[in-house]
Amino acid sequence: MSIPKTSDTPTTPAKIFIVILNWRNWQDTIVCAESVLRNRYPKFQTIIVDNNSQNGSMEYIKEWAEGRLQAPRQPQGPMNHLVFPPVEKPIRYVEHDRVSAERGGEVAAPEASLILIQTGSNLGYGGGNNVALKYILRRDRSAYALVLNNDMAIAPDFLTRAMDGVRGGTIAEAAVVGFPTYHFEEPQRLDTAFIEDRFSQGPTEIVELPEGDEPLALGVLAHGAAMLITPKVPVKLIPEEYFLYNEDCDYCRQIYENGGSVVVQLDNPVYTRGESKSVGLGSPLQIYYTRRNKLAYCKKYYSKTAYWTILARMAYSTLRGYLKSSVRGDRVKARAYYLSFLHHLRGTKGRTWV
């Protein structure tokens, strides 16, 4: 797929689509959308993609958009203004199924602030977001796409600052722009600055800013919690073979290998409201997919020496995690540790339950 030529100029606002993926967690998705919709950038639409939640998520989201359901209140704190008070309702929306969305939508609705897409099955992080990215490519190949996790919140000037950078600013040549994440309830506390590849550890979340006042991080990997994909990106879609976790790292590596660049805008943060309830910190799902996919990524991109070093380290940690979970009587977690390693050795990819 050739890189499209953009028709916009710095004096004409470029179109941005904000993509929010939902799976069984409509509450976080609504709060995230409240944050997005109060942005002051003049030309954007929000896409909410539901990965076939089967818990009424899309109906709740529509009720919220129509003004019949209030957004869940957040704990009082210094960043509450990002999500409260609620934006004005009703919010005009259009709906698409997966087939319609991937064709660019059969209903022309440029005036709708909200685009709702039902995928019809759980496609994972890459697959779900790709349905929206295909929609965007069909609708406007000169548009930008911000892929945003549904447990994030952004400031009202976030989109403006990001676009000022990529359109004639300091990061004008970037194919993808990443952003540091800070804690919503403790906005001075950094969660993740960016991701780096490390020889004996694999892809590693960096939890400290670089020394000095440099506003950019170059040659690193963007965190998938918030990625701005520009029209010049040489790789149009996020890899789907992982299903959950490590897609962001693989996507950035593909961009580098195809001549693109990845930059992290360190002075334009997003705010995490906590680990998404869709999976859960330390859950068997997280254990299984993070560990299996980390090994798959390292085997794909690292030298044999680095890969075997990481494989040996993770064999040890797998055994330790399995034994500890077994002693505690948590058989599901123990199985997640065991199968994450076994399935990597077998080359298992995509959606697999433990």
ROTI-391127 format. One record per residue (C-alpha): residue in one letter; z negated, y, x negated. Coordinates in steps of 0.2 Angstrom, whole numbers, padded with zeros to 4 digits, always signed. Layout:
aZYX;...
This chain:
m+0000+0000+0000;s+0005+0016-0008;i-0007+0031-0010;p-0003+0044+0004;k+0000+0062+0000;t-0012+0073+0008;s-0005+0088+0018;d-0021+0098+0019;t-0025+0113+0008;p-0042+0120+0002;t-0040+0133+0016;t-0037+0120+0030;p-0052+0109+0034;a-0047+0091+0031;k-0052+0078+0044;i-0066+0066+0041;f-0071+0050+0050;i-0089+0045+0049;v-0090+0026+0051;i-0107+0018+0056;l-0108+0000+0058;n-0120-0008+0071;w-0127-0025+0072;r-0142-0028+0084;n-0150-0012+0080;w-0144+0002+0092;q-0160+0012+0090;d-0156+0016+0071;t-0138+0018+0075;i-0142+0031+0088;v-0154+0041+0077;c-0140+0040+0063;a-0127+0047+0075;e-0139+0061+0080;s-0140+0066+0062;v-0121+0065+0059;l-0117+0075+0075;r-0127+0090+0070;n-0116+0093+0055;r-0108+0110+0053;y-0092+0104+0046;p-0078+0109+0058;k-0067+0094+0058;f-0074+0076+0060;q-0076+0062+0072;t-0089+0048+0072;i-0084+0030+0074;i-0098+0017+0079;v-0092-0001+0076;d-0102-0015+0084;n-0101-0032+0076;n-0103-0041+0093;s-0122-0038+0093;q-0124-0047+0110;n-0140-0038+0114;g-0133-0024+0124;s-0131-0012+0109;m-0115-0004+0115;e-0121-0001+0132;y-0137+0007+0125;i-0126+0018+0114;k-0115+0023+0129;e-0130+0027+0139;w-0136+0038+0125;a-0119+0047+0123;e-0119+0050+0142;g-0137+0058+0141;r-0145+0044+0151;l-0155+0037+0136;q-0165+0047+0124;a-0164+0044+0105;p-0179+0035+0098;r-0192+0048+0092;q-0195+0047+0073;p-0212+0049+0065;q-0217+0067+0062;g-0212+0073+0044;p-0203+0086+0034;m-0185+0079+0038;n-0187+0077+0056;h-0176+0092+0059;l-0161+0081+0053;v-0162+0070+0069;f-0172+0080+0082;p-0171+0089+0094;p-0157+0079+0102;v-0139+0085+0101;e-0131+0091+0117;k-0125+0078+0129;p-0114+0071+0136;i-0104+0067+0121;r-0086+0063+0125;y-0081+0045+0119;v-0067+0033+0119;e-0068+0014+0118;h-0057+0001+0108;d-0058-0017+0105;r-0053-0024+0088;v-0035-0026+0092;s-0033-0009+0099;a-0043-0001+0085;e-0033-0009+0071;r-0017-0003+0079;g-0024+0015+0078;g-0030+0015+0096;e-0019+0015+0112;v-0027+0030+0119;a-0024+0047+0111;a-0040+0056+0111;p-0042+0068+0097;e-0054+0078+0107;a-0067+0064+0108;s-0082+0066+0097;l-0086+0048+0097;i-0075+0032+0095;l-0083+0016+0100;i-0076+0000+0093;q-0081-0018+0098;t-0076-0030+0085;g-0079-0046+0096;s-0087-0056+0082;n-0099-0053+0068;l-0087-0048+0053;g-0101-0043+0041;y-0102-0027+0032;g-0084-0027+0024;g-0075-0034+0039;g-0084-0023+0052;n-0081-0007+0042;n-0063-0012+0039;v-0059-0012+0057;a-0063+0006+0057;l-0054+0010+0041;k-0038+0002+0048;y-0040+0013+0063;i-0041+0028+0052;l-0026+0023+0042;r-0016+0021+0057;r-0022+0038+0065;d-0021+0049+0050;r-0018+0043+0032;s-0023+0060+0025;a-0040+0059+0032;y-0056+0055+0023;a-0069+0041+0028;l-0088+0042+0026;v-0095+0024+0027;l-0113+0027+0032;n-0127+0014+0034;n-0135+0016+0051;d-0152+0018+0044;m-0147+0034+0035;a-0149+0052+0040;i-0139+0067+0033;a-0141+0086+0032;p-0131+0098+0043;d-0122+0104+0027;f-0119+0087+0019;l-0101+0085+0024;t-0097+0103+0019;r-0104+0100+0002;a-0095+0083+0000;m-0079+0090+0005;d-0081+0106-0006;g-0082+0094-0021;v-0067+0083-0017;r-0055+0097-0012;g-0053+0107-0027;g-0071+0106-0033;t-0079+0096-0047;i-0074+0079-0040;a-0057+0083-0034;e-0049+0067-0043;a-0062+0055-0036;a-0056+0040-0026;v-0073+0037-0020;v-0089+0048-0020;g-0106+0040-0019;f-0123+0049-0015;p-0141+0046-0020;t-0153+0040-0007;y-0170+0048-0004;h-0184+0043+0007;f-0184+0051+0025;e-0203+0052+0026;e-0205+0057+0007;p-0189+0067+0003;q-0194+0070-0015;r-0195+0051-0018;l-0179+0044-0024;d-0174+0027-0018;t-0157+0024-0027;a-0147+0035-0037;f-0132+0023-0040;i-0128+0006-0046;e-0124+0001-0064;d-0118-0016-0071;r-0130-0023-0084;f-0127-0037-0096;s-0141-0048-0092;q-0146-0042-0075;g-0129-0040-0065;p-0127-0025-0054;t-0143-0015-0054;e-0149-0001-0043;i-0154+0014-0053;v-0170+0022-0047;e-0171+0037-0058;l-0159+0052-0060;p-0150+0055-0077;e-0159+0067-0089;g-0154+0085-0087;d-0147+0094-0072;e-0130+0086-0072;p-0124+0086-0054;l-0113+0071-0056;a-0114+0053-0062;l-0097+0046-0069;g-0092+0028-0073;v-0105+0020-0061;l-0104+0011-0045;a-0107+0020-0028;h-0121+0013-0016;g-0113+0006+0000;a-0126+0016+0010;a-0115+0031+0009;m-0098+0031+0002;l-0084+0044+0005;i-0067+0036+0003;t-0054+0049-0001;p-0035+0047+0004;k-0030+0045-0014;v-0041+0028-0016;p-0030+0014-0023;v-0039+0001-0013;k-0039+0004+0005;l-0051-0009+0012;i-0068-0016+0007;p-0069-0034+0001;e-0074-0046+0015;e-0078-0062+0005;y-0096-0057+0003;f-0100-0054+0021;l-0117-0045+0017;y-0122-0037+0001;n-0112-0033-0015;e-0096-0027-0006;d-0099-0010-0013;c-0100-0015-0031;d-0084-0026-0029;y-0075-0012-0020;c-0079+0001-0034;r-0074-0012-0048;q-0057-0014-0039;i-0055+0005-0038;y-0058+0006-0057;e-0046-0009-0061;n-0032+0000-0050;g-0034+0017-0060;g-0045+0026-0048;s-0062+0034-0051;v-0079+0033-0044;v-0091+0048-0044;v-0109+0050-0038;q-0113+0068-0031;l-0131+0068-0037;d-0135+0085-0029;n-0130+0080-0011;p-0142+0067-0005;v-0143+0055+0010;y-0160+0050+0017;t-0165+0032+0021;r-0176+0029+0036;g-0181+0012+0029;e-0173-0005+0026;s-0162-0009+0041;k-0170-0020+0054;s-0153-0029+0056;v-0158-0040+0041;g-0175-0035+0035;l-0182-0033+0017;g-0187-0050+0010;s-0180-0060+0025;p-0171-0077+0022;l-0155-0068+0026;q-0157-0055+0013;i-0163-0068+0000;y-0148-0079+0003;y-0134-0066+0003;t-0141-0055-0011;r-0143-0069-0023;r-0127-0079-0019;n-0116-0064-0019;k-0124-0057-0035;l-0119-0073-0044;a-0101-0073-0036;y-0099-0054-0042;c-0105-0058-0060;k-0093-0073-0061;k-0079-0063-0055;y-0081-0047-0066;y-0092-0052-0081;s-0089-0060-0097;k-0093-0079-0099;t-0108-0075-0110;a-0115-0062-0098;y-0112-0073-0083;w-0120-0088-0090;t-0135-0077-0096;i-0137-0071-0078;l-0134-0089-0071;a-0148-0096-0082;r-0160-0081-0077;m-0157-0084-0058;a-0158-0103-0060;y-0176-0100-0066;s-0180-0087-0052;t-0172-0098-0039;l-0184-0112-0044;r-0199-0101-0044;g-0195-0093-0027;y-0192-0110-0020;l-0208-0117-0026;k-0218-0102-0020;s-0211-0102-0003;s-0214-0120-0001;v-0232-0119-0006;r-0234-0105+0007;g-0226-0116+0020;d-0211-0105+0022;r-0197-0118+0023;v-0184-0106+0029;k-0186-0095+0014;a-0187-0109+0002;r-0171-0116+0009;a-0163-0098+0007;y-0167-0098-0012;y-0161-0116-0014;l-0145-0114-0004;s-0140-0097-0012;f-0139-0105-0029;l-0131-0121-0023;h-0118-0112-0012;h-0113-0101-0027;l-0110-0117-0038;r-0099-0124-0024;g-0090-0108-0022;t-0095-0104-0004;k-0091-0087+0002;g-0091-0077+0018;r-0103-0080+0033;t-0115-0094+0030;w-0132-0097+0037;v-0146-0106+0028;
